[in-house]
């Protein structure tokens, strides 16, 4: 396949024009090509960010990087599986709520394909927490498949499944040093190599909630919910929480969801934001164990319960956003999540 002239597409973006799906896919392949120079890649990514990425452009990029990813061979589980993930980049210092939800959902029998990385803008990314639990981030695909079969969940360490990104990392780092955000800041959750049909996705920004839902629709997602916890004054968290108002938008089967949820409307007392704060991997592991033992901050435990209930709803296990709350609370606080933590350690120790 011929590599396009990125300068032509950059000029189109500079003129404020949206790329067609074909042009965006071609551009994504050019960004992953070793023969295309870093200056041309940087100019293109900067122009795309200045224009503003559309759901169609984001979906086209995601399509290409899904195709370029290493195949973990988990197709037979994908239709019923979910990823619970945040974009990162919110600078809120929050605990890894989505990672805890992975364990609770797996304990409920929901297959979970978690795709993530080490912390970049935080002290503890999902990969850091799962590594602290004993998960081998460099495990070969066959071991990952065994994890999915035996534990009910798998962790796909992003650098191990996206070799094409090595052609983009230098450009991203250079642009980040200049304070330049790019499409890659929000692309990670959309390129899970397992391609689960369901997703609970946290956005770093309220303005990205609707576009990300639109991109998931274009990618053929079966059911998804995108959310952002609004803290006020332009601040927020890439999670749906009981300490914030929550801007939410659905995709796929849940496309009709377009709302702002308050904790009180969902049956929770509003928690202090401080309940959600985390630290480094060791501190977050201790917090996870405390929650599982019923000793964690109430707002954090409630937020994990809420997101577990949402995961049950998204995957069709329950009929509404709050219908699964009693089951979710039992999973998180009744010993099932605690056992999943123990099972995880045992699986990866053998």
N, C-alpha and C positions, 0 to 999 in steps of 0.2 A: 504494500500500500504506500503510495507516494505521501511524503510528509509535506503539508501545506506551508505556504509562506506566512509565518505568524504576523509579519509586518502588515500584510493586507487585512487580516482579521483585527489587529490592533487598531488600525486606522478606522475600521468600521465601528469599533467600540468607542474610540475617541470622538466619533461623530454622534454618539448617543444611540446607536442602533443595536438592537438585540440580535445575537447570533441565532441562526437557524439551528435545529437539532443536529443536522449534519455538520455544520461549521463548528459547533461546540465540541462534537465528538472528534473531529479532525484536530482541533486545537489541543484537546486533552492528549491525543496520541503524540502530537508534536512536543508537548511538555515532557512526556515520558521518553522522548527520543534522545539518545546520546549525541547525535549529530547536530542537534539544534543548540545554538549557543545560549549561555545563561543571560546575557544582556537582552536578547530577543524574548526570552521567557519572562524576565522581570518586567519588561515594557508591557507585554500582553497582560500579565496578572495585575499590574497596577492599573492599566486602562479598564480592565473588567471590574475591578473594585470601585474605581471612580464612577463608572456608569451605574453600577449596582447589579449584582447577579440576579437573574430571574429564576423562578422555579424550573422552567424548561432548560435553561443553561446548566443549572446545578444537576438536574436529572441526567442530562447528556454526559456531563463529566463523570457522574457516579456510574453510569452504564459502562463507560470505557474502563474505569479503574476496577470495576467488578470483573470485567473480562480479563484484565491483566493480572488479577490476583491469583495466587496459588489456590488450587481447589482442594479443600480438606476432605471431600468425599462424604458429605453429610446430607446429600440431597433427599434421602428417604425420610428424614425428620423435618425438613425445612417447612413444609406446609403447616405444621402444627406448632412450630417453634416461635420464640420471641427473643428480641434483644431489648434489654433495658439499659439505656445509655444516655450520656449527656455530651454536648459538644465540647465542654470545658471552656476555659477562657472567661469565666465570669468573675474571677478574682475575689470570690466571696469567702474562700477559706472553709468551705463546707465539708462535712463528712461524706464519704462515698455511699450515699443512700442507694443508688442504683445497684451497687455491688451486693449490698445486703439483700435487696429485693430478689436478685438472682438466686440466692440461696433459699429464700422463702418459697419462691415459685417452684424451684426444683423439688423442694420438699413436698409440694402439692401435686407433683407429677407432671408439671408443665416442662417441656423441653426448652432450655434456655441456651442460646448461642450468644455469648458475651464477647464483644469485639472492643478492644481498648488498648491503651498505651500507658507508659509511665507518665507521671506528672510533669507537665511543662510549665503551666502557670500556677500550679498548686504543689504543695509539699507531698501529696500522695495521690497519684492517679490510680485507676482501677488495677492496672498491672502491678503496681507497687503493693497494693493490699492483697491481691491474690498470691503474689510471690511470698508475702509474709505468712500467708496461710499454708504455704508449702507447694503451691502449683508451680510446675516446671514450665516457664514461659517459652522455652526452646523445644518443648516436646514435639516429636514428629506427628504428622497427621493421624497415624494409626493409634497412637496413645491418646490423642485428643478425642478421637471417636470413641475409644473405650471410656473416657471420662463422661462423654455424653450418654453413653449406654448405662453406665454403672452409677454415676452420680446424678444424672439428669441434667447436667449442664456442662458446657465446655467454655474455656476462655481462649479466644484467638488473639494472640499478641500481634498487634498490627504490623510491626516491622518484619515479622517472620512471614507474613502473608502478602506483602506488597512490595516485591522487589523493584517495581517500576519507580517507586518513590525515591530511590537513591539518585535518580536523575533530577529530582526537584528539590531535595533537601537544601543544597547550597543556596539556591535562589530564595527559598522560603526564609532561611536564616538571614540572608542579606536584607531582604525586605522587612523582616521583623525588626532588625536592628534600626531601621529607619521609621519604625512605628507603623508599617504598612500591613494591614490585614489583607488576606487573600481568600479565595474560594476554598482553599484547603483547610481554613479554620473551621469550616462547618461540614466538610465532606466526609470526614472519618466515620461518623455513625451511619452514613448511607452506603458504605462499601464493605459491609460485613461479608467476608468470603463465604460464609455459610448460607447467606441469603435467606434468613428467616422471614416468614410471611407476615409476621406481626412485629410491632415496635412500640415501645414507650420511650419517647425521645425528649430529653431536656435541652432547651435552647439557652445559650448564654445571653441572649437579648430578646426582649419582647417583640421587637420589630421583625425578628426572623421566625416567629412562631408560624405565621400563616404561609410564608414562602416555603419553609421546610415541609409543612404538611402538603403543599402543592407539589413539591418535588417527590414526596413519597407516593402521592397519587399517580404521578407520571411513571414511577418505577413499578407500578402494579402491586403495591403493598396491599395485602388482604385486609388488614385493619391496623390502625395506628393512632396514637395520641401524642401530640407535641405540646409541651408545656413550658412555662417560664414562671418562676416565683418572683413576684414584683416586690421589691423592698422599698421603693420610693426613691425620689431624687436621682433617677437614672440608674439606680443600682438594682441588682437582682441576682438570682441563682438559677443554674441550669437544672432545676429539680422542681417538681410539684410538691409543696410542703404545707404543713399546718401552721407555719409561722408567717405565711405570706398570702396575699391575694395571688391567684394563679390564672394567667392567661393561657387558655387551652384551645387547640384546634384539632379536629379529627381528620383522618384520611381513610380511604378505602371504605369498609363497612360503616365506619364512624365519621364519615365526611360531614355529616350534618351537625356535628358538635362544633360550636363556635361560641365560646363563653368566657366569662371571668368568674372563677370559683373562689368563694371565701371559705376558710376552714369551718366557720360556724354553720354554713349552709350544708356542709358535708358531715356534720355531726361531731366536730372536734372543737375543743377549746383552743383558742389561738395561742400558740406557743411563742415564747421569746426567741428571737433569731439566734441568740447565744446557744440555745439547745442544739442547733444544727452544726455548730462549728466543729471542725476536726483538726488534725495536726499531721504529723508524719506517719509513715506506715505503721510503726510500732504503736503509736498513740491511737490510730484508727482501728487497729486490730483489737486493742484493749477495749475501745468503745463498742466495737461489734460484739465482742464477748459479753460485755456488760449488758447490752440491750438484750441479747439472747438469753441472759440469765435473769432478766427482769429488773436490772439495776441501772439501766441507761437513762439519760435525760428523757423526760416524758415527751417532749416535742419531737425529739429524734425518733423515738419508738413509734409515735403516732404517724410520723411522716413515712416511715418504712411500712407500717401497716397500710396506710392510704395507698401507697404506690403498689404494694402487693395486691390489694383489692382491684386497682386499676388494671394490673397485669392479668388478673383472672378474668376481668370483663373483656379486655382486648382480645384475649385468646378464646373467648366464647364459653368460658367455664361458668360465668354468672351473667345475669341479664341486665345489669346496670352498674353505674360507676361505684355506688355504695353497697350494692347487694352482697358483695363478698367481704365486707368489713369484719363480720364475726369470724369467718374462716381465716381471714388474713391475720387477725389478732391472735388467734390460736396458733397459727403457723409460726409467727414471729416470737410470741411470748410463751407459748405452751410447750416448748421443747423441741419442735421439729427443726427450726433453724439451728438450734444448738447442736442437734444430732448431725445436721448436714455439715456443720463446721468440723465436727469430729470425723465424719466419714471422709471429708475432703483430705484431711491430714493423713488418715490411714491409707487412702487410695494412692496419694503421691509419695508416701513413704515406702511403698512396696515396689 
